């Protein structure tokens, strides 16, 4: 079973320290550092039931090639949220039923609607990742920008 946070964490984060998507989700600071830190902050009871899940994501660096990572905590891809690709490459999964059912893509940080990151590198360049805007639409932003985090996980 896959779960995603209803809203975002209280702290916002960047995907990378600089404006690059060259190493995609696999090499992003979000995946290699932030998610690792967040995983360590979870209760031991929750950590003990989390499963690794294989997530397919484009390689970044304006490349349509795909790669697979094995993650306990992950961000959703553009297609997993919206069911289509507007700013990302095809092949990063399929839309989750929660969003297929028409549920809102708007998420909050500290009670207010906020942009929130997706793991999808922007297909139109090498400095951005995709995100969901405060009004619930697909968008993209510089990788060093600070946006909400609503991670997913499987048990």
C-alpha positions as CSV (number, residue, x, y, z in Angstrom):
1,X,0.0,0.0,0.0
2,X,1.3,3.4,-0.9
3,X,0.7,6.4,1.3
4,X,1.5,10.1,0.8
5,X,1.5,12.9,3.4
6,X,-1.9,14.8,3.3
7,X,0.0,18.1,3.5
8,X,3.6,19.1,3.4
9,X,6.2,19.1,6.2
10,X,6.4,22.3,8.2
11,X,9.8,23.1,6.7
12,X,10.4,23.7,3.0
13,X,13.4,22.2,1.2
14,X,15.3,22.5,-2.1
15,X,15.9,19.7,-4.5
16,X,19.6,20.6,-4.9
17,X,22.0,23.2,-3.4
18,X,22.5,24.7,-6.9
19,X,20.2,25.0,-9.9
20,X,20.8,21.6,-11.6
21,X,18.9,18.5,-12.4
22,X,21.9,16.9,-14.0
23,X,21.8,13.8,-11.8
24,X,18.0,13.7,-11.7
25,X,16.2,12.3,-8.7
26,X,18.8,9.6,-8.2
27,X,21.6,12.2,-7.4
28,X,19.5,15.0,-5.9
29,X,20.2,16.4,-2.5
30,X,16.5,15.8,-1.8
31,X,16.9,12.1,-2.2
32,X,20.5,11.5,-0.9
33,X,20.3,13.8,2.1
34,X,16.9,15.2,2.9
35,X,15.0,11.9,2.5
36,X,17.7,10.1,4.5
37,X,17.4,12.7,7.3
38,X,13.6,12.5,7.3
39,X,13.7,8.7,7.4
40,X,15.9,8.8,10.5
41,X,13.4,11.0,12.2
42,X,10.5,8.6,11.8
43,X,9.5,6.3,14.7
44,X,11.1,2.9,14.9
45,X,7.7,1.3,14.6
46,X,7.0,3.0,11.3
47,X,10.5,2.5,10.0
48,X,10.2,-1.2,10.7
49,X,7.3,-1.6,8.3
50,X,8.5,0.6,5.4
51,X,9.3,-1.2,2.2
52,X,11.7,-0.3,-0.5
53,X,9.8,0.6,-3.7
54,X,11.3,1.0,-7.2
55,X,10.7,4.4,-8.7
56,X,11.3,5.2,-12.3
57,X,12.5,8.7,-13.1
58,X,14.1,10.4,-16.1
59,X,17.9,11.0,-15.7
60,X,17.7,14.8,-15.8
61,X,20.2,16.8,-17.7
62,X,17.6,17.2,-20.5
63,X,17.7,13.5,-21.2
64,X,14.6,11.3,-21.8
65,X,16.4,8.2,-20.6
66,X,14.9,6.5,-17.5
67,X,16.5,5.0,-14.4
68,X,15.2,3.2,-11.4
69,X,15.9,3.9,-7.8
70,X,14.9,1.9,-4.7
71,X,13.6,4.2,-2.0
72,X,11.7,4.0,1.3
73,X,10.7,7.6,1.1
74,X,10.1,9.3,-2.3
75,X,8.5,12.2,-4.0
76,X,5.8,11.5,-6.5
77,X,6.4,12.2,-10.2
78,X,4.4,14.6,-12.4
79,X,2.5,11.8,-14.1
80,X,1.8,10.1,-10.7
81,X,0.0,13.3,-9.6
82,X,-1.5,14.6,-12.8
83,X,-1.9,11.5,-15.1
84,X,0.0,13.3,-17.9
85,X,3.3,14.9,-18.6
86,X,3.5,18.7,-19.2
87,X,7.0,19.5,-18.0
88,X,8.6,16.1,-17.5
89,X,9.5,13.1,-19.7
90,X,7.1,10.1,-20.2
91,X,7.7,6.9,-18.4
92,X,7.8,7.9,-14.7
93,X,4.9,5.7,-13.6
94,X,1.2,6.1,-13.8
95,X,-1.3,8.3,-11.9
96,X,-2.1,7.2,-8.4
97,X,-5.8,6.3,-7.8
98,X,-6.1,9.1,-5.2
99,X,-5.5,11.7,-7.9
100,X,-7.4,9.8,-10.6
101,X,-10.5,10.0,-8.3
102,X,-10.3,13.8,-8.5
103,X,-8.8,14.6,-5.1
104,X,-7.1,17.9,-4.7
105,X,-3.5,18.4,-5.6
106,X,-3.2,21.4,-3.3
107,X,-1.1,20.9,-0.2
108,X,-0.3,23.2,2.7
109,X,2.8,24.2,4.6
110,X,1.9,25.5,8.1
111,X,-1.7,25.9,7.1
112,X,-1.3,27.8,3.8
113,X,-1.3,26.4,0.3
114,X,2.3,26.0,-0.9
115,X,4.2,24.8,-3.9
116,X,5.4,21.2,-3.4
117,X,8.1,19.2,-5.1
118,X,7.8,16.3,-7.5
119,X,10.8,14.0,-8.2
120,X,10.6,14.7,-12.0
121,X,13.4,16.7,-13.6
122,X,12.1,19.4,-15.9
123,X,12.3,18.2,-19.5
124,X,13.1,21.6,-21.0
125,X,16.4,22.3,-19.4
126,X,19.1,21.3,-16.8
127,X,18.3,23.6,-13.9
128,X,14.8,22.7,-12.8
129,X,12.5,20.1,-11.3
130,X,8.7,19.8,-11.5
131,X,6.4,20.8,-8.7
132,X,2.8,21.4,-7.9
133,X,1.9,25.0,-7.6
134,X,-0.2,26.6,-4.8
135,X,-3.3,26.5,-7.0
136,X,-2.7,22.8,-7.7
137,X,-1.3,23.0,-11.2
138,X,1.8,21.4,-12.8
139,X,4.8,23.8,-12.9
140,X,8.6,23.8,-12.7
141,X,11.2,25.7,-10.7
142,X,14.9,26.1,-10.2
143,X,16.3,23.2,-8.2
144,X,17.7,25.4,-5.5
145,X,14.3,27.0,-4.7
146,X,12.6,26.1,-1.5
147,X,9.2,24.2,-1.8
148,X,7.1,22.0,0.3
149,X,7.7,18.3,0.7
150,X,4.9,15.7,0.8
151,X,6.7,12.4,0.5
152,X,5.3,9.0,-0.2
153,X,6.1,5.6,1.2
154,X,4.9,2.0,1.1
155,X,4.1,-0.5,3.8
